[in-house]
């Protein structure tokens, strides 16, 4: 009885694995779209109408300040 249950569960897991592998393979091959029309519509509705452009000089300055900060020495592993 218990052996039959394990065989049935193994078959279910095997079939599920094969189906998910096929779905991934179809997506990689380009048969199934990654972005569907419904997803694209919801992204366009929720997105900003007129986003402000990024200030690259300010971003560069903040990044330079971040990297110029002093760093603590790492602690020894297992200490």
Secondary structure, DSSP 8 states (H G I E B T S, - for coil): -HHHHHHHHHHHHHHHHHHHHHHHHHHHHTSS-SS-HHHHHHHHHHS-SS-----HHHHHHHHHHHHHS-------TT-
